[in-house]
Amino acid sequence: MARNKNSDRENGAEVVPISGAVLIARFIYLLFGVIIALILLRILLLLLAANRGNALVDFVYDFSGVFVAPFHSMFSYIPSYGASIFEISSLIAVFVYALLMWGLAALITLGARRTEV
């Protein structure tokens, strides 16, 4: 059933158009959410010693490896595929990207009205 604009106004609900800043913030949440999800999947696959010969596992390792690479030099170890391992650097990457996501979205929506966010 389609909503009628007049019935929304009669009920006291105000239709507020979404600003560009809010749309950009939502895109940032989506983009960083996908990156964080892939890194978390990487952590799970490494813990389970997933076979890198599998196309999906190889894609997750390669794609998430781009985002985890800056954090590898924090600890002195070499990534090992095919053996169960817990990558601390991947976990730190999740926290850093989550903070970056939150900070960018908050900065962009700083001037937006509270009802839009």
PEWO-V594615 format. One record per backbone hydrogen bond with DSSP energy under -0.5 kcal/mol. CO is the residue of the C=O (numbers start at 1). NH is the residue of the N-H. If there is no record, write none. Layout:
CO_NH + CO_NH
This chain:
4_8 + 5_9 + 6_10 + 7_11 + 8_13 + 9_12 + 14_16 + 15_17 + 19_23 + 20_24 + 21_25 + 22_26 + 23_27 + 24_28 + 25_29 + 26_30 + 27_31 + 28_32 + 29_33 + 30_34 + 31_35 + 32_36 + 33_37 + 34_38 + 35_39 + 36_40 + 37_41 + 38_42 + 39_43 + 40_44 + 41_45 + 42_46 + 43_47 + 44_48 + 45_50 + 46_49 + 46_85 + 51_54 + 54_58 + 55_59 + 56_60 + 57_61 + 58_62 + 59_63 + 60_64 + 61_65 + 62_66 + 63_66 + 63_67 + 64_68 + 65_69 + 68_71 + 68_72 + 69_72 + 69_73 + 71_74 + 72_75 + 75_77 + 85_87 + 86_88 + 87_91 + 88_92 + 89_93 + 90_94 + 91_95 + 92_96 + 93_97 + 94_98 + 95_99 + 96_100 + 97_101 + 98_102 + 99_103 + 100_104 + 101_105 + 102_106 + 103_107 + 104_108 + 105_109 + 107_110 + 109_112 + 113_116 + 113_117
